[in-house]
Amino acid sequence: MLNKCYCATCVGVEAVIVTVEVDLSVGIGIHLVGLPDSAVRESLLRVVTALTSYGFRIPGRRLVVNLAPADIRKEGSAYDLAIAMGMLAVSEQVKLPACGQFVIMGELALDGRIRPVTGALPVALQAREAGFLGCVFPAETALEAAEVDGLSVYGVSTLAEAIEVLSQQDDCDRLLVRKPVAPDVFRPSGNDFRQVRGQHVAKRGLEIAAAGGHNLIMVGSPGSGKSLMASCLPSILPPMTRDEAIETGKIYSVAGKGFRIGGLMRERPFRAPHHSASLVSLIGGGPQAGPGEVSLAHHGVLYLDEIAQFSRVLLDALRQPLEDGRVTISRARYKVVYPASFMLIASMNPCPCGYYGDRAGRCTCTRGAVESYLSRISGPMMDRIDLQIFVYSLTAVELLGLSGPSGLLPPEESSADIAERVARARAVQAARFADEGIFTNAAMNARLIDRFCPLSDDCRHTLEQILDRMGLSARAYTRILKVARTIADLAGEADIRPAHLLEAAGFRFLDRRGLSD
């Protein structure tokens, strides 16, 4: 006698339906096949103990459990519930008419409780595409899967509740999970730019970066406000669109962080790894080829404080995701691709002592020491950073908001005001790239730059002068065009103008010859 149930496994952020075939025949013993890892092989003990704790018997015949397709390695404990349902159905101890219509996921405790699993969101999306009626998930992870339209998602906490759903009992609708209602007003986290005194050039650069999804580096003395301004960035970023939220949510779901959010993410992620982070934690990989910080920052911000303290290996590893927007992790039998399209925001001191360029003249470093310190960020890495800003330390008058001996400066612009301009620019880009599969100007390739960044004769002459004077690389040239396109969007201009190009080039101070003179 043969029975089939269905569960799934995740390869990267994509799910693959796994058929759990349970056969009961003459003989004795329980056998599990289908390329399982040690955690999956141990599931038989968990399943048997959980079933007996509920009073079910284990047939005294031969049970063969096959996880198909057999060429994909099965990892983790999420197959427990599907195996248990298959055993009950094939031994005819419980009638489960809906067993073949649902994707069933869950780890069983020895007393029959069901523990959370990873990957609920991509599994639910694949289940809908494959035509399943619905999914059965642990209650803690069902909420993220409930965001998938056209699919019935049940959240169960015990083996008894799972049986209730699959036997289609009348009161099982109480276990149906509804999509959470999003608040009417989006309130981002982070500090407010109203708290930042002065630094108008840096704040303008961060506004441009937020509007176009551009990478940015701030170079300045300790205490100049670099970290504070970086922490204000989430407060001006628009909420994620549904497509962006699903893409990012799949990564968090696979990483086991989705159930902590409770539904789809609205706020863009802000990840700030320490400079002592390992290559695996930053890029991804490990025994299960999991996502790293660059993928967890997808459609959000990756902030590297004191980027010069990061090892050259880590910074070089960032070059591919910065250019391609994805990370490829290769193994002997397979490879996994994770999205990694993020804004890189970095900060660093300008020299070993930290005070080069300080208005008080406190720097004690030689010219060679300054250039050596700045060279820790390689040229190819710096080419991938669109906006480069030198942040000066504030004077006492600026810090206190004074305009003179007796007057006060007007209050600083709030994040809400900046966010409105950023949202308008993002709306322009959403309409521009509606059929291109990207969301921001920073993601344009050469074909899209030619299409959406046409230059007049005046603009070409201006750009020619910029390139000659600064000696820029071809990659830096495209960065200037992308930033100029964003500046034009913020200004509500349909075409790029010479002033936009000049402002964009002004944010590449590290490319200038004789910087340390």
PyMOL commands that set and color helices and strands:
alter all, ss='L'
color gray80, all
select helices_A, chain A and resi 38-41+43-53+80-90+99-101+120-130+139-145+159-166+170-175+193-195+200-212+226-235+242-254+258-260+279-283+293-296+307-309+312-317+319-324+367-374+379-383+396-399+415-432+441-443+446-452+457-470+474-490+498-506+509-511
alter helices_A, ss='H'
color red, helices_A
select strands_A, chain A and resi 2-11+14-25+29-33+62-68+102-104+107-108+114-115+134-138+152-156+216-220+270-271+284-285+290-291+301-305+326-330+335-339+343-348+387-391
alter strands_A, ss='S'
color yellow, strands_A
deselect
rebuild
show_as cartoon
